[in-house]
Amino acid sequence: MNENPFLLNLKFYRTPETKCPYLPDKVEQLIFTHLDDIQPDLTHNFFAKSGYRRSHGIVYKPDCKNCSECIPVRINASKFQNSKKYRRILMKNSDIYSNAVKLQGTDEQYKLFNKYQNSRHKDGNMSLMQIDDYKSMIEESPVETSLIEYRKSNGKLFAVSLTDKLFDGYSMVYSFFDYKEKNRSPGNFMILDHINRAKKNCLSFIYLGYYIKNCNKMSYKDKFQPIEAFYNQNWEKLK
């Protein structure tokens, strides 16, 4: 990384070890740095292509002792073809419309976020977030970011995605949905919507964060083919 001049002034830090939110009997430790104040989008793009994720004004990645289960992945949207399964998901959600809205957390979004956390991630740290924490997650972005709301035809909020724009694609920072509608496969639907957005805007990739083979909540990502993984400083086919 030191061969890149704009990174020379960045300082890296490690978080304390905490309980892994994905794998039992594992501990998590992150390495992170603050985004460069002068060229945040350039810094962000470099790190996103190097397997990092963004939260607020930092980029981070797992750096855990004796564990390398978290693998950065991205969908090659330019080569993605809808299977019968994904065409069915699109049909199930044909009544859903999406809009990019102002980058502002609302009470309506937070209620849906809170219900989602309590339904799916009850034991995670994010389930403890209050509305001010939620607004901070949504609104504190030094890079080009969109907030996409998905609504049913009656106007009811169905899902939300916080999405960063990269030079070569989109990074889905965080998404949540009405868990009572899980039979519609809303998580997959939002990914498909992002793939379509990428194709429409001539962008190549959808960055999905980390794939964890032995965690059901994180292993579904390998179904979106072709999908690439970041191994040894290179993007290649997920093994």
NORPE-V449281 format. One record per backbone hydrogen bond with DSSP energy under -1.0 kcal/mol. NH is the residue of the N-H (numbers start at 0). CO is the residue of the C=O. Records with the same first field share a line. If there is no record, write none. Layout:
# NORPE-V449281
NH: CO  CO
This chain:
# NORPE-V449281
3: 0
6: 3
7: 4
9: 6
12: 31
14: 29
17: 27
19: 25
25: 22
27: 17
30: 60
31: 12
32: 58
34: 56
42: 38
43: 39
44: 40
45: 41
46: 42
47: 43
48: 44
49: 46
50: 47
51: 46
52: 59
54: 57
57: 54
58: 32
59: 52
60: 30
62: 28
66: 63
70: 210
72: 208
73: 227
74: 205
75: 225
76: 74  203
77: 203
78: 75
86: 82
87: 83
88: 84
89: 85
90: 86
91: 87
92: 88
93: 90
95: 92
96: 150
98: 148
100: 146
103: 101
109: 105
110: 106
111: 107
112: 108
113: 109
114: 110
115: 111
116: 112
117: 113
118: 114
119: 115
120: 116
123: 120
126: 123
127: 124
128: 125
133: 129
134: 130
135: 131
136: 132
137: 133
138: 134
139: 135
140: 138
145: 162
147: 160
148: 98
149: 158
150: 96
151: 155
154: 151
157: 149
158: 149
159: 175
160: 147
161: 173
162: 145
163: 170
164: 143
165: 168
169: 204
170: 163
171: 206
172: 161  170
173: 161
175: 159
177: 157
180: 177
181: 178
183: 180
184: 181
188: 184
189: 185
190: 186
191: 187
192: 188
193: 189
194: 190
195: 191
196: 192
197: 193
198: 194
199: 195
200: 196
201: 198
202: 197
203: 167
204: 167
205: 74
206: 169
207: 72
210: 70
214: 211
217: 214
218: 214
221: 218
222: 219
223: 220
224: 222
227: 73
228: 235
229: 71
230: 233
233: 230
235: 228
237: 226
